Amino acid sequence: MKPPTGVSAGMNDQRRIVIAGGGRAGIRTAERLDDLGHTVTIIESDEDRAAAVADEYVAMVIQGDATRPSILEQANVAEADAVAALTDDAAANLAVCMEANRIAPEVQTLARTATRDEAEYTDIVDAIILPQQEAADTAADLLSGEAVRTVVSGPELNVLEIEVAEDAPFAGRTLADVALPEGALVVSDADRTEVPDGDTRIEAGERYLVAVESAVADEVRLLFRG
């Protein structure tokens, strides 16, 4: 994706994000982004659903068709850091991203699509997610510029891609010297070339894949991020 505009990719940087689609994916993504402290606007075409989304109090809600330039302008896309098109209509999602890029060429875009072939959409969007995935965590991480990205999400088990902070408790230590909580496992080294062992050193600034049970996810984030 395009680098965050005017912010560094940290957990305390507030971003302005527009989400097209107030369905399950849109709401869950907005909730996660709101929890992270970002400002979210949701565009929803269905009047009843827009009213229901407004009742959730996680985002400003605009009722309208997000493929229309006037609606995107009402959502102030020109001042947004990112736009996520998460409706059930893949074609409409791509149209939203194309129009958002016309209005704001530097805005990051993410679309919910029907195929995994990212190369097919390179000129239209910065990233895609699929409807069959539990995609809200992935979407929120991509949109917020997080140093922790959810690669695989499930009700009990997640795979996280985590960038190690300079002041993290694990930074500079080998896996043999650290105590991961029960229910967590480092599954790749920084180069993604081998399964790590006790001699693998956790280096600051590098990214690792870590499988975590939901109950210990926050503890693992703290150990790698500080």
Protein Blocks (a to p, Z undefined) as FASTA:
>chain_A
ZZdehiacdfklccddddehjbfklmmmmmmmmmnopacddddfblklmmmmmmnopacc
deddfkbmklmmmnommlpmbdcdfbfblklmmmmmmmmmmmmmmbccddddfbfblmlm
mmmmmbdcdfkbcfklmmmmmmnopabdcfbdcfkbccddddddfklmkgopafklpccd
ehiacfbdfkopaccdfklccdehiacdddddfklmmmmmmmmnZZ
